[in-house]
Amino acid sequence: MEINPTTPAPSGDPALVRDVKKRRTFAIISHPDAGKTTLTEKLLLFGGAIQMAGTVKARKSGRYATSDWMEVERERGISVASSVMQFSHGDCVFNLLDTPGHKDFSEDTYRVLTAVDAAIMVVDAAKGVEEQTIKLLEVCRLRDTPIITFINKMDREVREPLELLDEIESILKIHCAPVTWPIGMGKRFQGVYHLLNNEILRFKAGEENANQQFESLQGLGEAALKERFPLEADTLLSEIELVRGAGDSFDLDAFLQGKQSPVFFGSGINNFGVREVLHALADWAPPPQPREAVERVVLPAEPKFTGFVFKIQANMDPQHRDRIAFFRVCSGRYSPNMKVRHRRTGKDMKIANAVVFMANERTRMDDAVAGDIIGIHNHGQLHIGDTLTEGEALQYKGIPYFAPELFSRPRLRDPLRAKQLNKGLLELGEEGAVQVFEPFTDNTLLIGAVGQLQFEVVAHRLKTEYGVDASFENAGIYTARWVTSPDAQHLAEFTKSNTLKLAKDVDGNLVYLADTRVNLMLAQERWPKIAFHDTREHGQLLNSA
């Protein structure tokens, strides 16, 4: 379906169309330490959602990033869980989804990216394109997500801007359209030239507040430029001429199709360039878009309420031992205590006291439309990938599980805590912090993860949230594959012959655990009617035996 940047969809409710059109739902992606969490804080600051920005490094001062709310995040100074923040600015309502930058938590990030309509890509101007940025952009490209690029840390000694643009285009395969262009770098960083507005925004390192004003030098001629910036003017003029002559000019349609990225230069830590990125989101980023379900495409301003769960977070409030399902509204309007159909179970349920987030702080949500992220109190009935609808039987697509790369078995220091261990692991598995498997021939749960740090975080959370002291030891497994077959008898024979190597996942699907690559290849040759899958969609019940 072709994207229309201004009209969500035809609808009989003008108020619904108006409200949907105001929404901007986006994520921030980057490699670790590129400045993603800092930019998150500054967008909240400029959007008026907070009064003072935190910093992920400021443990001694007692100030932490708003989006880093878990204790383990504050201890380590990294983001390990996605967080959701809503704020209003101008005529727009923004839903900002902050994601972990660390590669060990990439599966959580992948899920979040299924719930957004646009993304900001943060690039460290000294390091350029890095590994995790490449992977995340590939995920965005699966849905042609529009990307705004923010090249950060220009107040440091960094690489040449032309070199950075060339690297982004050659490695990420996306056309760059510079909107602002840097004047100097490091201690000589003077500001940026706005190519569309023909103005210079003068940089001055200042306080962390949203009222900081930057000197705008409108329409300076060549002589005035050389007078103001005697050391940088010649380079600036030649680079601008080159960019305008050889580079791509900004094309809104190409941006909305995910083929071109507008590029901004700045310094997040100094608030510089953040306002321009916020304006670009408001002016250019698309409102909520049509969503593909198994049955049909759903338009955002359809009157019937629909949406899907893309994340579950346990114990956001440790005092109440709660679980919150993060739910992306895809159509219609939420109202308190509304009744919906739970597609996976076929049962009706009532959404009572849904909440809206500011990191771990929450307030009651009385109204939400397509694009909004609401939190639903979850007592185990909702899983990642579940669809809720107002009547029609729909199932939204595209929220994947990936085969884990690392496997461990938990070992309790106190054997009497086995019940609490299993409860904690199953809840963390439903949340998506790790994948949990129940082997056919072993009562000990098996834990699968993408990165080693996931095990450390799970051990930390088991101890702090469930009172369970556990360690993890290597399980000696090479990989896992979900198995299916259209031939029920053949699947039953396979199950009987491979009992020692089989397990069930949290949704009850059959999983084959291979201890070596050769073992997996032999199984595939020996059982040609069995399909071995390295991915499956969340909430999907396969034809397990």
WOCORWO-V749184 format. One line per field, one symbol per residue. ss: DSSP state (a for helix, b for strand, c for the rest). psi: psi as a letter, one per 20 degrees, with the letter a starting at -180 (. if undefined). burial: b if it has 16 or more other C-alpha atoms within 10 Angstrom, else e. Layout:
ss: ???
psi: ???
burial: ???
//
This chain:
ss: cccccccccccccaaaaaaaaabbbbbbbbcccccaaaaaaaaaaaccccccccccccccccccccccccaaaaaaccccccbbbbbbbccbbbbbbbccccaaaaaaaaaaaccccbbbbbbbcccbccaaaaaaaaaaaacccbbbbbbbccccccccaaaaaaaaaaaaccbbbbcbbbbccaaaccbbbbccccbbbbcccccccccccccbbbcccaaaaaaaccccaaaaaaaaaaaaaacccccaaaaacccbbbbbbcbaaacbcaaaaaaaaaaaccccccbbbcccbbcccccccbbbbbbbbbccccccccbbbbbbbbbcbbcccbbbbbccccbbbbbcccbbbbccbbbbcccbbcccbbbbbcccccccccbbbccccccbcccbbbcccbbbbbbbccaaaaaaaaaaaaaaaaacccbbbbbcccccbbbbbccaaaaaaaaaaaaaaacccbbbbbccccbbbbbbcccaaaaaaaaaacaaabbbcccccbbbbbccaaaaaaaaaaccccbbbcbbbcccccccc
psi: pppoihogqqqinhhggghghiqooqrpqrqqjikghghgghghghijhrhpqrpiilhhijprphiniqghghghkrpiqqqpppqqpcjqopopoqqphphikhhgggghiijrirqpoppoihhbprghggghhhghhhjlpppppoorkijroarphhhgghggghgilpppnphqpqnarcijoibqpohhilqpoppppaqmqiipppppnpkprgghghggmhhiggggghhgggghghrpqpogghghijhqpppqqaoghjjpighhgghggghhqqrprqpprhhrppqhjqhppraqpiqppqlhnhhjlrpppppophrapqqqkqprpoghijqqqpnplqqqqnciqqqpoipqaphqoqppppkihprpiqppqmfqnqoqrkoqqqpqiqpqpqpphohijgghggggghghghhjhrppqoqhjpipqppqrhqhhghggggghgghhikpoqrpqpikpgrqppprpiohghhgggghikhijqrqahjjqpppopirhggggghhhhmhippopiqrqqipormq.
burial: eeeebebbbeeeeeebbebbbbbbbbbbbbbbebbbbbbbbbbbbbbbbbebbbbbbeeeeeebbbbbbbebbbeebbbbbbbbbbbbeeebbbbbbbbbbbbbbbbbbbbbbbbbbbbbbbbbbbebbbebbbbbbebbbeebbbbbbbbbbbbbebeebeebbeebeeebebbbbbbbbbbbbeeebbbbbbbeeebbbbbbeeebbbeeebeeeeeeeeeebbeebeebbeebbebbeebeeeeebbebeebbbbbbbbbbbbbbbbbbbbbbbbeebbebbbbbbbbbeeeeebbbbbbbbbbbbbbbbbbbeeeeeebbbbbbbbbbbbbbeebbbbbbeeeeeebebbbbbbbbeeeebeebbbbbbbbbbbeeebbbbbbbbbeebbbbbbbbbbbbebbbbbeeeeeeebeebbebbbbbbbbbbbbbbbbbeeeebbbbbbbbebbebbbbbbeebbebbbbbeeeebbbbbbbbbeeeeebeebbeeeeebbbbbeebbbbbbbeeeeebeebeeeeeebebeeebebbbebebb
//
